[in-house]
Amino acid sequence: MFRREDRHWWYSGMRRAALALLRHALRDAHDPLILDAGCGTGGTTMRLQEFGRVIGVDLVWEALEPAASRGLQGRLALAGVERLPFRDASFEALTSFEVLYHAGVDDDRLAFAEFRRVLRRGGILLVRLPAHDWLRGHHDRLVHTRHRYSREEVRDKLQSAGFTIEYLGWANFVLFPPAVAKRLLERYTEKNGDGAAEPDLWQPPGPLNAILESCLAVEALAFPRRIPLPFGLSVIALARAA
């Protein structure tokens, strides 16, 4: 992750789209305190400093150590999303990207409740999760995917935790058809004994990487305008603490 996060098309494209939505939501905020829940190696955490002061938490030191090397020392905590080491109503905003789906999270409802607890009333939550459990593939096994989500499930869990949803839709729309084709091919080769599990983080050559990033970054134009996408590989939600 640390090697890929700054320049791999998936990370950079998805980040640009999500931060465009957050930028619109925080347009009237003044130096908010933001929690990046499941910050990994810190690539997105660094970009969140555009909006205010940022604290990152992650479950494993192997992720926090490279995050600290980015200059985030003193703003990182070793913790899981189901038990955040912060007082009630500590933050004005909270982000969580591709975290709650992981096998390391035993109870995502408890995690959503923790997100609500540490957010101030009216605080912003931006969460993104992999979609469609039927799309499970080799990559999901390699990254220890516990679950892939539907929009209805995300809506139910957010509302049950005390959030008011402002936007709930799909992300990674343009690349949905080739991703589905890839998963179907994986199942065919696996059935015939030809498949070898490899992660989806191969770094393409520069021109191809730029094209793929641009495909994802187009969504940065749709999200702030709340234009719904017809389908996608991820679910993205913007909600406020009620």
Secondary structure as a PSIPRED ss2 file (coil, helix, strand):
# PSIPRED VFORMAT (PSIPRED V4.0)

   1 M C   1.000  0.000  0.000
   2 F C   1.000  0.000  0.000
   3 R C   1.000  0.000  0.000
   4 R C   1.000  0.000  0.000
   5 E C   1.000  0.000  0.000
   6 D C   1.000  0.000  0.000
   7 R C   1.000  0.000  0.000
   8 H C   1.000  0.000  0.000
   9 W H   0.000  1.000  0.000
  10 W H   0.000  1.000  0.000
  11 Y H   0.000  1.000  0.000
  12 S H   0.000  1.000  0.000
  13 G H   0.000  1.000  0.000
  14 M H   0.000  1.000  0.000
  15 R H   0.000  1.000  0.000
  16 R H   0.000  1.000  0.000
  17 A H   0.000  1.000  0.000
  18 A H   0.000  1.000  0.000
  19 L H   0.000  1.000  0.000
  20 A H   0.000  1.000  0.000
  21 L H   0.000  1.000  0.000
  22 L H   0.000  1.000  0.000
  23 R H   0.000  1.000  0.000
  24 H H   0.000  1.000  0.000
  25 A H   0.000  1.000  0.000
  26 L C   1.000  0.000  0.000
  27 R C   1.000  0.000  0.000
  28 D C   1.000  0.000  0.000
  29 A C   1.000  0.000  0.000
  30 H C   1.000  0.000  0.000
  31 D C   1.000  0.000  0.000
  32 P C   1.000  0.000  0.000
  33 L E   0.000  0.000  1.000
  34 I E   0.000  0.000  1.000
  35 L E   0.000  0.000  1.000
  36 D E   0.000  0.000  1.000
  37 A E   0.000  0.000  1.000
  38 G C   1.000  0.000  0.000
  39 C C   1.000  0.000  0.000
  40 G C   1.000  0.000  0.000
  41 T C   1.000  0.000  0.000
  42 G C   1.000  0.000  0.000
  43 G H   0.000  1.000  0.000
  44 T H   0.000  1.000  0.000
  45 T H   0.000  1.000  0.000
  46 M H   0.000  1.000  0.000
  47 R H   0.000  1.000  0.000
  48 L H   0.000  1.000  0.000
  49 Q C   1.000  0.000  0.000
  50 E C   1.000  0.000  0.000
  51 F C   1.000  0.000  0.000
  52 G C   1.000  0.000  0.000
  53 R E   0.000  0.000  1.000
  54 V E   0.000  0.000  1.000
  55 I E   0.000  0.000  1.000
  56 G E   0.000  0.000  1.000
  57 V E   0.000  0.000  1.000
  58 D E   0.000  0.000  1.000
  59 L C   1.000  0.000  0.000
  60 V C   1.000  0.000  0.000
  61 W H   0.000  1.000  0.000
  62 E H   0.000  1.000  0.000
  63 A H   0.000  1.000  0.000
  64 L H   0.000  1.000  0.000
  65 E H   0.000  1.000  0.000
  66 P H   0.000  1.000  0.000
  67 A H   0.000  1.000  0.000
  68 A H   0.000  1.000  0.000
  69 S H   0.000  1.000  0.000
  70 R H   0.000  1.000  0.000
  71 G H   0.000  1.000  0.000
  72 L H   0.000  1.000  0.000
  73 Q C   1.000  0.000  0.000
  74 G C   1.000  0.000  0.000
  75 R C   1.000  0.000  0.000
  76 L E   0.000  0.000  1.000
  77 A E   0.000  0.000  1.000
  78 L E   0.000  0.000  1.000
  79 A C   1.000  0.000  0.000
  80 G C   1.000  0.000  0.000
  81 V C   1.000  0.000  0.000
  82 E C   1.000  0.000  0.000
  83 R C   1.000  0.000  0.000
  84 L C   1.000  0.000  0.000
  85 P C   1.000  0.000  0.000
  86 F C   1.000  0.000  0.000
  87 R C   1.000  0.000  0.000
  88 D C   1.000  0.000  0.000
  89 A C   1.000  0.000  0.000
  90 S C   1.000  0.000  0.000
  91 F E   0.000  0.000  1.000
  92 E E   0.000  0.000  1.000
  93 A E   0.000  0.000  1.000
  94 L E   0.000  0.000  1.000
  95 T E   0.000  0.000  1.000
  96 S E   0.000  0.000  1.000
  97 F E   0.000  0.000  1.000
  98 E C   1.000  0.000  0.000
  99 V C   1.000  0.000  0.000
 100 L C   1.000  0.000  0.000
 101 Y C   1.000  0.000  0.000
 102 H E   0.000  0.000  1.000
 103 A C   1.000  0.000  0.000
 104 G C   1.000  0.000  0.000
 105 V C   1.000  0.000  0.000
 106 D C   1.000  0.000  0.000
 107 D C   1.000  0.000  0.000
 108 D H   0.000  1.000  0.000
 109 R H   0.000  1.000  0.000
 110 L H   0.000  1.000  0.000
 111 A H   0.000  1.000  0.000
 112 F H   0.000  1.000  0.000
 113 A H   0.000  1.000  0.000
 114 E H   0.000  1.000  0.000
 115 F H   0.000  1.000  0.000
 116 R H   0.000  1.000  0.000
 117 R H   0.000  1.000  0.000
 118 V H   0.000  1.000  0.000
 119 L E   0.000  0.000  1.000
 120 R E   0.000  0.000  1.000
 121 R E   0.000  0.000  1.000
 122 G E   0.000  0.000  1.000
 123 G E   0.000  0.000  1.000
 124 I E   0.000  0.000  1.000
 125 L E   0.000  0.000  1.000
 126 L E   0.000  0.000  1.000
 127 V E   0.000  0.000  1.000
 128 R E   0.000  0.000  1.000
 129 L E   0.000  0.000  1.000
 130 P E   0.000  0.000  1.000
 131 A E   0.000  0.000  1.000
 132 H C   1.000  0.000  0.000
 133 D H   0.000  1.000  0.000
 134 W H   0.000  1.000  0.000
 135 L H   0.000  1.000  0.000
 136 R C   1.000  0.000  0.000
 137 G C   1.000  0.000  0.000
 138 H H   0.000  1.000  0.000
 139 H H   0.000  1.000  0.000
 140 D H   0.000  1.000  0.000
 141 R H   0.000  1.000  0.000
 142 L H   0.000  1.000  0.000
 143 V C   1.000  0.000  0.000
 144 H C   1.000  0.000  0.000
 145 T E   0.000  0.000  1.000
 146 R C   1.000  0.000  0.000
 147 H C   1.000  0.000  0.000
 148 R C   1.000  0.000  0.000
 149 Y E   0.000  0.000  1.000
 150 S C   1.000  0.000  0.000
 151 R H   0.000  1.000  0.000
 152 E H   0.000  1.000  0.000
 153 E H   0.000  1.000  0.000
 154 V H   0.000  1.000  0.000
 155 R H   0.000  1.000  0.000
 156 D H   0.000  1.000  0.000
 157 K H   0.000  1.000  0.000
 158 L H   0.000  1.000  0.000
 159 Q H   0.000  1.000  0.000
 160 S H   0.000  1.000  0.000
 161 A H   0.000  1.000  0.000
 162 G C   1.000  0.000  0.000
 163 F E   0.000  0.000  1.000
 164 T E   0.000  0.000  1.000
 165 I E   0.000  0.000  1.000
 166 E E   0.000  0.000  1.000
 167 Y E   0.000  0.000  1.000
 168 L E   0.000  0.000  1.000
 169 G E   0.000  0.000  1.000
 170 W E   0.000  0.000  1.000
 171 A E   0.000  0.000  1.000
 172 N C   1.000  0.000  0.000
 173 F C   1.000  0.000  0.000
 174 V C   1.000  0.000  0.000
 175 L C   1.000  0.000  0.000
 176 F H   0.000  1.000  0.000
 177 P H   0.000  1.000  0.000
 178 P H   0.000  1.000  0.000
 179 A H   0.000  1.000  0.000
 180 V H   0.000  1.000  0.000
 181 A H   0.000  1.000  0.000
 182 K H   0.000  1.000  0.000
 183 R H   0.000  1.000  0.000
 184 L H   0.000  1.000  0.000
 185 L H   0.000  1.000  0.000
 186 E H   0.000  1.000  0.000
 187 R H   0.000  1.000  0.000
 188 Y H   0.000  1.000  0.000
 189 T H   0.000  1.000  0.000
 190 E H   0.000  1.000  0.000
 191 K H   0.000  1.000  0.000
 192 N C   1.000  0.000  0.000
 193 G C   1.000  0.000  0.000
 194 D C   1.000  0.000  0.000
 195 G C   1.000  0.000  0.000
 196 A C   1.000  0.000  0.000
 197 A C   1.000  0.000  0.000
 198 E C   1.000  0.000  0.000
 199 P C   1.000  0.000  0.000
 200 D C   1.000  0.000  0.000
 201 L C   1.000  0.000  0.000
 202 W C   1.000  0.000  0.000
 203 Q C   1.000  0.000  0.000
 204 P C   1.000  0.000  0.000
 205 P C   1.000  0.000  0.000
 206 G H   0.000  1.000  0.000
 207 P H   0.000  1.000  0.000
 208 L H   0.000  1.000  0.000
 209 N H   0.000  1.000  0.000
 210 A H   0.000  1.000  0.000
 211 I H   0.000  1.000  0.000
 212 L H   0.000  1.000  0.000
 213 E H   0.000  1.000  0.000
 214 S H   0.000  1.000  0.000
 215 C H   0.000  1.000  0.000
 216 L H   0.000  1.000  0.000
 217 A H   0.000  1.000  0.000
 218 V C   1.000  0.000  0.000
 219 E H   0.000  1.000  0.000
 220 A H   0.000  1.000  0.000
 221 L H   0.000  1.000  0.000
 222 A H   0.000  1.000  0.000
 223 F H   0.000  1.000  0.000
 224 P H   0.000  1.000  0.000
 225 R H   0.000  1.000  0.000
 226 R C   1.000  0.000  0.000
 227 I C   1.000  0.000  0.000
 228 P C   1.000  0.000  0.000
 229 L C   1.000  0.000  0.000
 230 P C   1.000  0.000  0.000
 231 F C   1.000  0.000  0.000
 232 G C   1.000  0.000  0.000
 233 L C   1.000  0.000  0.000
 234 S E   0.000  0.000  1.000
 235 V E   0.000  0.000  1.000
 236 I E   0.000  0.000  1.000
 237 A E   0.000  0.000  1.000
 238 L E   0.000  0.000  1.000
 239 A E   0.000  0.000  1.000
 240 R E   0.000  0.000  1.000
 241 A E   0.000  0.000  1.000
 242 A C   1.000  0.000  0.000
